[in-house]
Amino acid sequence: MKLVIEQEYNKLPLTNLAIIDLLKNINLASSNLMASHKSSTYIQNEICTITIHNSSPLLFITINPANLHSPIVMIYARNKIIPENLSPLNFPKTTEKA
């Protein structure tokens, strides 16, 4: 095990076949998990493939909902959400959320 740790730390190729098989299985299992390193790599490769095939995009838009009236922001602000009172009038002020 010390040898494997040393190889990983020094960024050398791994020589222990059992560890290599274990890492392959971990990568396979994590490839379906959202926001995992493997899924991020898959999405990056997909974006590169689309860019190569269709050329680079002329316009790139990221849609971000307004945080002023978002129940998700209230959860992050640790406010208890009561569905009956879920109205923008009952939301905390921007300074309170900050």
N, C-alpha and C positions, 0 to 999 in steps of 0.2 A: 504494500500500500504506500509506503514511503517513496518508492520509485515512481509510482503513478503521480503522486502529489508533486514530486520534484519535476517530472516531465511536464505536467500541466503548468506549474509555476514558471518554468523556463520556456514555455510555448514550444516544446519539442513534441514530435509525434509519439502517441501512446503505443506501447509495445504489449501491454497486457490484453489479450483477446477477450477475456471475460468483461473487463471494463469497457472495451470498445463496443461489445454487444449490448451491455447495459445502457450506454449512452445512446445507441441507436434506438433502443426500445423507449427510452425517455423522450427522445425527439419525436418518435412516432406518436406517442401518447399525447404530447403537448401540442402537436400540430393542429389539433382540433380545438384547442382552448383559445378563446378570444383574448387578445392582448398579450399572448405569450411571445417569446422571442421567435419561435418557429413560425407562428402565424404572421408576425410582422415581416419576417424575411420573405415569406410567400407573397404577401401583398406588395412589398418593394419589388420583387422580381416581376410580378404581374404588371405593375406600373411601368417598369423599364421595358417590358415586352410591348406594351401598348404604345409607349413613346417611340420605340424603334419602328414599329409597324405603321403608326399613323403620324409620325413626327411629333415634335414637342407641342404641348398645348399653347394656344395663343392667349387664353384666358383661364385662370384658375380661381374658383370661388369656393370659399369655405362658409357654410351656413352655420350661424351661431344664434340660437334663440336669445331674446332679451332676458337678462338676469333680473330685471326689476320686478317682474311678476312671476317668477318661476318657483313652483313648489320644491324643486330640487335644491335651489339656493336656500330655501327655508330649512331643508333638512341639514344642509351643510352648516347653517347658522345655529343648528341644534334647537330649532323651534318645533314644538309639537304640532302636527298637522291634524286638524279636525275637518274631515271632508265637508261637513255642513257649512263651515265657515271659510271655505276655500274661495275667497273673493279677493280681488286686488285691494279692496278697501281695508281688508283685515291684515294685509301683509305688513311686516315691519318696515320702517323707513330705511332708506338706503344707508344712512349712517349707522343704524342699528345692525344691519346685515354685515356691514364692513367690520 
